Every structure is written in C-alpha cells, then in structure tokens.
Amino acid sequence: RESVVPLAEDVAERALEDAEAAPDEITHVIAVSCTGFFAPGLDVELVKRLGLPPTTQRTFIGFMGCYAAFNALRVADGFCQSNPDARVLVVCAELCTLHFQIDDSLESVVVNSLFSDGAAAAVLSSRSGADAQGRLAYVDGRCHLDDDSMEDMTWAIGDTGFKMGLSSRVPDVVGDNLPAYVDDLLGAHDLGREDPDFWAIHPGGRRIVEGARDALHLGDRDVADSLAVLRRYGNMSSPTILFVLKRIFEQADRGGGAPPDQGVAMAFGPGLTIEGALFERA
C-alpha cells in the first residue's frame, strides 16, 4: 500500500492530463493489480487522491495476471457502450518485486529475473462519431482458455509472498493457440492477418514474443516494440501491454509518419489464457 498508491496516482494524473479530462468528469475507475490487496482499496485511494466525484463507480480487477489490462478495457468498453457520458479511468499497478523468492530452483531464478514493477493508466470515453474522429477506438476483445495447461503458469499465496509457477511449455502453448485466436478475432470483423498495421504483443519473455512472431508469420519489425519494452522494463504483469501500445504510437510520432490506423494487442497469463483486443482509428 505504501509503495503502490503514489505510483498509481502518478500515472493516473498523467493519463488524465493527456486525455484533457478534468477529475470531476470521471464517472468510473477500474483498478487492476495481482501483486497485493488491501482495504479500502486502490480504487478508493485513487478517488480520494485525484479528487474524483464521490459518486465515481469503482471496479477492482485482481489476481488475473499479465492479461488483466484487457479485462479492464473490456469492462471500460461496457461502461462506455451503456452510458453516453462515461469517462473511465483504468489504472494497472503491480509490484512484482514484493514477491522475490530465495530458493534453489531454476524456476525462481527465471521468475525473479523476468518480473518487475510498473504502472500504467488510460482514459476511455464514450464519444459520438464526430467527436471520436481521429481517436483510437476499442473495437472488440476476445478471450481463449487452453484445454490442457492449468499448471503451466500459477500464482499462489505462500509464507514468503506470492509464489509463481512457470513452466517452460508456456511459449509453445501460446504459439499453438495463437493463430486460431487471432483469426477468430479478426475474422469477426472481416479482416485477415495482413490488415493490421501494428501488433502489440505482451513481452512475457523473449521466447514468448518470438514464438508469437513465428506462429503468426510476423516480421522482426512487428515485435520490435514488444522486445524493446522487455529489455528496458522487464515483464511488469498487467501494465506491460499499455507500455507497448504507448511505445508503438510514440515511435510513429517520432518517425513523422501517419499514426497506425488498426492493430491487435494481446497478452497471456494463468489458465493458460490469451486475452486481446482489436483497435481501430475512428
């Protein structure tokens, strides 16, 4: 609580500023974390510290892991679809290093070296067609749960913090399931894999990113931003995909080209689960 609240508050303030959203305009807050719990929770702290209305509707998405940002985006989209005045603040904040494990297993060495701390936030708004022009819109989201990988990625509360189980099978399971998942997501909108002009792949590890690249027949350029985030920040669990999306759009701005118009983002976590979304510029 001592460490995560200031971190979440900081990214939330910056997201509000970037979205040109005043605190009193926010109607919903969605807080996401799998690395700690307390009550009153992070959602309440955000309302108080940001000066949001006391009527702000709050949702907490907990213990879902690396793909949880997509659960938050789906919930935010539901609020926006049902309320024409909705402005939803999504905040993902994780402190994975609280659960650093000291034992002799190779599994712990991998987990300790891969996971890190981070936070990210975004504002989603319900907008008319004219007001939405030029903005990136959340079009659709999709979930896929593998039939036979329940024990390949686990997260349990132990005496020395939360203990993660991480099987070497994870990249192979993701690669096996990903093509059908992406084809279903795109096919529902009469699109194929050749249509997206950006791919945001959660950098759960180098093998996962490269396995996704190979399974979808993408190029190195398509996954460069995911690998750059992994190199610079590590795997921060739920905020990580928002870091990748931010980098994709910043790189386009720096290059002076047109911003990406359409793309797919995805992440992977316990289950094994694939969660993702289709984005499109209005």
C-alpha positions as CSV (number, residue, x, y, z in Angstrom):
1,R,0.0,0.0,0.0
2,E,2.8,2.4,0.9
3,S,4.5,2.0,-2.5
4,V,1.7,1.3,-5.0
5,V,-0.6,4.2,-4.1
6,P,1.8,7.0,-5.1
7,L,2.8,5.1,-8.2
8,A,-0.8,4.6,-9.3
9,E,-1.7,8.2,-8.5
10,D,1.2,9.5,-10.7
11,V,0.3,7.6,-13.8
12,A,-3.4,8.4,-13.3
13,E,-2.7,12.1,-13.1
14,R,-0.6,11.9,-16.3
15,A,-3.4,9.9,-18.1
16,L,-6.0,12.5,-17.1
17,E,-3.7,15.3,-18.4
18,D,-3.1,13.5,-21.7
19,A,-6.8,12.9,-22.2
20,E,-7.6,16.5,-21.2
21,A,-10.0,15.1,-18.7
22,A,-10.9,17.0,-15.5
23,P,-11.2,14.9,-12.4
24,D,-14.8,15.8,-12.0
25,E,-15.6,14.4,-15.5
26,I,-14.5,10.8,-14.5
27,T,-17.5,8.6,-14.0
28,H,-15.8,5.2,-13.4
29,V,-12.5,4.0,-12.0
30,I,-11.1,0.5,-12.8
31,A,-8.0,-0.5,-10.7
32,V,-6.0,-3.6,-11.7
33,S,-3.4,-5.5,-9.6
34,C,-2.4,-9.1,-8.9
35,T,0.5,-8.3,-6.6
36,G,-1.2,-7.1,-3.5
37,F,-4.6,-6.4,-1.8
38,F,-5.7,-4.0,1.0
39,A,-8.9,-2.3,2.0
40,P,-10.1,0.4,1.5
41,G,-8.5,-0.5,-1.8
42,L,-6.5,1.2,-4.6
43,D,-9.7,2.2,-6.3
44,V,-10.8,4.2,-3.2
45,E,-7.4,5.7,-2.8
46,L,-7.5,6.9,-6.4
47,V,-10.9,8.6,-6.0
48,K,-9.7,10.4,-2.8
49,R,-6.2,11.4,-4.0
50,L,-7.3,12.5,-7.5
51,G,-10.3,14.5,-6.3
52,L,-12.8,12.4,-8.3
53,P,-16.5,12.7,-7.5
54,P,-17.6,10.6,-4.5
55,T,-20.2,9.1,-6.9
56,T,-17.5,7.6,-9.1
57,Q,-18.3,4.0,-9.7
58,R,-15.4,1.7,-8.8
59,T,-14.3,-1.7,-10.0
60,F,-11.2,-3.7,-8.9
61,I,-9.8,-6.5,-11.1
62,G,-7.4,-8.6,-9.1
63,F,-5.2,-11.7,-9.3
64,M,-5.6,-12.2,-13.1
65,G,-2.0,-11.6,-14.1
66,C,-0.4,-10.3,-17.2
67,Y,-3.6,-10.2,-19.3
68,A,-5.7,-8.3,-16.8
69,A,-5.5,-4.9,-18.7
70,F,-7.7,-6.5,-21.4
71,N,-10.3,-7.4,-18.8
72,A,-10.2,-3.8,-17.6
73,L,-10.5,-2.5,-21.2
74,R,-13.5,-4.8,-21.8
75,V,-15.2,-3.6,-18.7
76,A,-14.5,0.0,-19.6
77,D,-15.9,-0.5,-23.1
78,G,-19.1,-1.9,-21.5
79,F,-19.5,1.2,-19.3
80,C,-18.9,3.4,-22.4
81,Q,-21.4,1.5,-24.5
82,S,-24.1,1.7,-21.8
83,N,-23.5,5.3,-20.8
84,P,-23.1,8.1,-23.4
85,D,-21.4,10.3,-20.7
86,A,-18.9,7.7,-19.4
87,R,-15.3,8.6,-18.9
88,V,-13.4,5.7,-17.4
89,L,-10.0,5.8,-15.8
90,V,-8.2,2.5,-16.0
91,V,-5.1,2.1,-13.7
92,C,-2.9,-1.0,-13.7
93,A,-0.2,-1.1,-10.9
94,E,2.0,-4.1,-10.0
95,L,4.8,-4.5,-7.5
96,C,6.2,-7.9,-8.6
97,T,9.4,-7.5,-6.6
98,L,7.5,-7.7,-3.3
99,H,7.4,-11.5,-4.1
100,F,11.1,-12.1,-4.8
101,Q,11.8,-15.7,-3.8
102,I,15.1,-17.0,-2.5
103,D,15.4,-20.7,-3.1
104,D,17.5,-23.1,-5.2
105,S,15.1,-23.7,-8.1
106,L,15.7,-22.6,-11.7
107,E,12.1,-21.6,-11.9
108,S,12.6,-18.9,-9.2
109,V,15.7,-17.6,-10.9
110,V,13.7,-17.1,-14.1
111,V,10.8,-15.5,-12.4
112,N,13.0,-13.2,-10.3
113,S,14.9,-12.0,-13.3
114,L,11.9,-11.6,-15.6
115,F,9.3,-9.8,-13.5
116,S,9.5,-6.2,-12.4
117,D,7.4,-3.3,-11.0
118,G,5.4,-0.8,-13.1
119,A,2.2,1.1,-13.5
120,A,0.2,2.5,-16.4
121,A,-3.1,4.2,-16.9
122,A,-5.5,5.1,-19.7
123,V,-8.8,7.0,-20.1
124,L,-11.6,5.6,-22.2
125,S,-14.6,7.8,-23.2
126,S,-17.9,7.4,-24.8
127,R,-17.9,9.7,-27.8
128,S,-20.1,10.5,-30.8
129,G,-18.8,9.7,-34.3
130,A,-17.8,13.3,-34.9
131,D,-16.0,13.7,-31.5
132,A,-14.3,10.4,-31.9
133,Q,-12.8,11.3,-35.3
134,G,-9.0,10.6,-35.3
135,R,-9.0,8.8,-31.9
136,L,-8.1,5.2,-31.3
137,A,-11.2,3.2,-30.6
138,Y,-11.6,-0.1,-28.8
139,V,-13.4,-2.3,-31.3
140,D,-13.6,-5.7,-29.8
141,G,-12.0,-8.1,-27.3
142,R,-11.7,-11.8,-27.2
143,C,-10.6,-14.5,-24.7
144,H,-9.3,-18.0,-25.2
145,L,-8.7,-20.6,-22.5
146,D,-6.5,-23.5,-23.4
147,D,-7.8,-27.0,-22.6
148,D,-4.6,-28.5,-21.1
149,S,-2.3,-26.0,-19.4
150,M,-3.8,-25.2,-15.9
151,E,-0.5,-26.0,-14.2
152,D,1.9,-24.2,-16.6
153,M,1.5,-20.8,-15.0
154,T,0.4,-20.5,-11.4
155,W,0.3,-17.8,-8.7
156,A,-0.3,-18.8,-5.1
157,I,-0.1,-17.0,-1.8
158,G,2.7,-18.6,0.3
159,D,4.6,-17.9,3.5
160,T,7.2,-15.7,1.8
161,G,4.9,-13.8,-0.6
162,F,3.1,-14.8,-3.8
163,K,4.9,-17.8,-5.4
164,M,4.8,-18.2,-9.1
165,G,5.0,-21.5,-11.1
166,L,6.2,-21.0,-14.6
167,S,6.6,-23.9,-17.0
168,S,9.0,-24.0,-20.0
169,R,5.9,-25.1,-22.0
170,V,4.3,-21.7,-21.9
171,P,5.8,-20.3,-25.2
172,D,4.8,-23.5,-27.0
173,V,1.2,-23.4,-25.7
174,V,0.8,-19.8,-26.6
175,G,2.2,-20.4,-30.1
176,D,-0.1,-23.4,-30.7
177,N,-3.2,-21.4,-29.7
178,L,-2.4,-18.0,-31.1
179,P,-3.2,-18.4,-34.9
180,A,-6.7,-19.6,-34.4
181,Y,-7.3,-17.0,-31.7
182,V,-6.1,-14.1,-33.9
183,D,-8.0,-15.4,-36.9
184,D,-11.2,-15.6,-34.9
185,L,-10.8,-12.0,-33.6
186,L,-10.0,-10.6,-37.0
187,G,-12.5,-12.7,-38.9
188,A,-15.4,-11.4,-36.8
189,H,-14.7,-8.1,-38.5
190,D,-14.0,-9.4,-42.0
191,L,-10.2,-8.9,-41.5
192,G,-7.2,-11.0,-42.1
193,R,-3.7,-11.1,-40.6
194,E,-2.5,-8.9,-43.4
195,D,-4.8,-6.0,-42.4
196,P,-3.4,-4.7,-39.0
197,D,-0.6,-2.2,-39.3
198,F,0.5,-2.7,-35.7
199,W,0.9,-5.7,-33.4
200,A,1.3,-5.2,-29.6
201,I,2.4,-8.5,-28.1
202,H,2.8,-8.8,-24.3
203,P,6.5,-9.4,-23.7
204,G,6.1,-12.2,-21.2
205,G,9.6,-13.3,-22.1
206,R,11.8,-13.3,-25.2
207,R,10.7,-16.8,-26.2
208,I,7.1,-15.8,-25.9
209,V,7.4,-12.8,-28.2
210,E,9.5,-14.7,-30.7
211,G,7.1,-17.7,-30.6
212,A,4.1,-15.4,-31.2
213,R,6.0,-13.8,-34.1
214,D,6.7,-17.1,-35.7
215,A,3.2,-18.5,-35.1
216,L,1.6,-15.5,-36.8
217,H,4.3,-15.2,-39.5
218,L,5.1,-11.7,-38.5
219,G,8.4,-9.8,-39.1
220,D,11.0,-8.7,-36.6
221,R,9.7,-5.1,-37.1
222,D,6.3,-6.2,-35.9
223,V,7.6,-7.3,-32.5
224,A,10.4,-4.7,-32.1
225,D,8.4,-2.5,-29.7
226,S,7.5,-5.5,-27.5
227,L,11.1,-6.6,-27.2
228,A,12.2,-3.0,-26.5
229,V,9.8,-2.8,-23.6
230,L,11.0,-6.1,-22.3
231,R,14.6,-5.0,-22.5
232,R,14.0,-1.7,-20.8
233,Y,11.4,-2.5,-18.2
234,G,11.0,-6.3,-17.9
235,N,7.6,-8.0,-17.5
236,M,5.5,-5.8,-15.3
237,S,2.5,-8.0,-15.5
238,S,-0.8,-6.1,-16.2
239,P,0.7,-2.6,-17.1
240,T,3.1,-4.0,-19.7
241,I,0.8,-4.1,-22.7
242,L,-0.1,-0.4,-22.2
243,F,3.7,0.3,-22.2
244,V,3.9,-1.5,-25.6
245,L,1.0,0.4,-27.0
246,K,2.4,3.7,-25.8
247,R,5.7,3.0,-27.4
248,I,4.1,2.0,-30.8
249,F,2.4,5.4,-31.0
250,E,5.4,7.3,-29.8
251,Q,7.6,5.7,-32.4
252,A,5.2,6.6,-35.1
253,D,5.1,10.2,-33.9
254,R,8.9,10.4,-33.8
255,G,9.1,9.0,-37.3
256,G,6.9,11.7,-38.7
257,G,4.6,9.2,-40.4
258,A,0.9,8.7,-40.1
259,P,-0.3,7.1,-36.8
260,P,-1.2,3.5,-37.0
261,D,-4.9,3.0,-38.0
262,Q,-5.6,-0.5,-37.0
263,G,-4.0,-3.1,-34.8
264,V,-4.2,-6.1,-32.5
265,A,-2.9,-6.3,-28.9
266,M,-2.7,-9.5,-26.9
267,A,-1.4,-10.9,-23.6
268,F,-1.0,-14.3,-21.9
269,G,-1.5,-15.5,-18.4
270,P,-2.7,-18.2,-16.0
271,G,-5.1,-20.7,-17.5
272,L,-3.3,-20.6,-19.9
273,T,-5.4,-17.7,-21.2
274,I,-5.0,-15.5,-24.2
275,E,-6.7,-12.1,-24.0
276,G,-6.6,-9.4,-26.6
277,A,-8.3,-6.6,-28.4
278,L,-8.8,-5.1,-31.8
279,F,-8.2,-1.3,-32.1
280,E,-9.1,1.0,-34.9
281,R,-8.8,4.7,-35.5
282,A,-12.2,6.4,-35.9
